[in-house]
Amino acid sequence: MPILKLLCCRSHHDVTLIHPGPPALYQLNTERKYIDGTDRKVRRWTYGRRDRNKQNKVILLVGETGAGKTTMINTMTNYLLGVKFEDEVFYQITEDEKHEDQS
C-alpha cells in the first residue's frame, strides 16, 4: 500500500486543511521543538511516532533567508508520501513564519 494511502487512512488529527485547492493544501500536524535553548533558531519538527525498530534519518539544512530551505523540506515530504502532481493535493510539514525575525 502506498504511503499516501496510509496517510489518508490516519486520523483527521494528523493533518489540517489549509486551502481547499485545487490543489488542496494540508498542514501535517507536527511536534515542534527548539533545540538550541533561548536562541530559538534551531528547531526540530517531528511527524508521527518514532519506531526504534526502524532506521531514522536526520536532515540538517542551513542557508540564508529565502534560499529555499522550507520549499525543499515540503517538496521532500510530498515525495516521501508518494504525492503525484495529478493527485491535486500538497502537504506541508513546515509553516510560514513571516512574523518572526529571520535575520
C-alpha positions, -999 to 999 in steps of 0.1 A, spaced: 0 0 0 15 34 -9 25 57 19 0 83 8 -29 59 12 -17 50 47 -16 88 55 -51 93 42 -63 65 64 -50 81 96 -70 102 120 -80 137 109 -59 149 138 -27 142 117 -35 169 91 -52 203 90 -67 216 57 -51 250 49 -67 256 15 -93 235 -3 -75 239 -36 -70 227 -62 -45 216 -52 -57 211 -17 -31 222 8 -27 203 41 -5 211 71 9 180 87 4 183 124 39 180 139 56 183 173 78 214 171 107 218 194 135 244 196 167 226 204 191 255 209 179 269 241 170 306 242 183 315 207 152 298 191 169 295 157 174 257 155 141 237 155 130 202 150 97 191 136 86 156 143 58 139 125 44 105 136 58 82 163 94 70 165 98 33 158 130 22 174 130 -9 152 134 12 121 163 34 110 157 71 114 173 99 95 181 135 104 183 162 78 201 194 86 196 224 63 214 256 66 213 287 44 203 323 41 167 335 44 150 329 10 174 302 -1 146 276 -4 150 255 28 113 254 36 104 246 -1 130 218 -1 116 202 31 80 204 19 88 190 -15 108 162 0 79 154 24 55 151 -6 79 129 -25 83 106 6 45 105 9 42 95 -27 22 126 -38 19 129 -76 11 161 -95 -22 147 -107 -33 140 -71 -42 177 -67 -31 176 -31 0 190 -14 12 185 22 35 209 41 54 200 72 67 235 79 47 267 81 55 302 71 70 322 99 70 357 83 60 372 117 93 361 132 126 378 128 147 356 105 179 377 105 
